[in-house]
Amino acid sequence: MRRTHIYQQGYGSPEVDHTTPQVRKAEVSEDGLAVRLRITGLVEGHVHDLDITPVRSAAGENPLHVKAYYTLNEIPK
């Protein structure tokens, strides 16, 4: 599930737009250290709360950090 927050000047925001985005494609870099995700349902101007708890390395290891927050200012054309 994706939870988004309103991007605003003051600190904090209520959670808005509880939706489940769809990962359309995951591209692993040649060195295996990065993944580029193609996701539908992202919204400009929101802070996206991403949870990658189910993700595992090729060796079956958990990620060091499972939470990420990203402010989507603009979606490139």
Steps between C-alpha positions, in 0.01 A plus 500: 500500500617848429425775746556852380542823688428853384817693416479823695716762667425396859630177651276195478182422314205269540511186289294531184423286198543147640543300182693199376727594209604248238864430421502454122871425463811458714838545332808385694825686422794307355688513830191379689508794743200694372148436371296736286125457552230593250191570714152613403290712733759747631371853563695824452525717810465212746754345733491126429563249779653186347537170687725233346477246782430206260810571285795260530845490343600223260647327808169532688615779734278779632574861400682712758221762486141408409335844515553792262329835462506685170358840407383485141536855374464429128441203274727527193320490168 
